[in-house]
Amino acid sequence: MGKIDKEALKKLREERKVSVERARKTIKTHNGFIKKIKEQMNTEAKTVPEIAQATEILPSQVLWYVATMKKYGLVSEGEKDGDYFKYQLTSQT
């Protein structure tokens, strides 16, 4: 029975190899974006357009990441600069 289980696991790993690799690449990309965004807010609060311009990440993606980080308490909303809020890292980061 142990040999059957090992073979089944080996087959399952092989079947899912492509999707696991794709997920690994996606996670790596997301982590890279988050790192770039955090670096921009490390020294001073910035707006989404300022972060997008500095990181060369689409503003819609920056907004998505910043909103997510805000939801989990990693970023706080600061003062308003024109039409946009400035965001800064919290002490949890």
Secondary structure, 3 states (H helix, E strand, C coil): CHHHHHHHHHHHHHHCHHHHHHHHHHHHHHHHHHHHHHHHHCCCCECHHHHHHHHCCCHHHHHHHHHHHHHCCCEEEEEEECCEEEEEECCCC
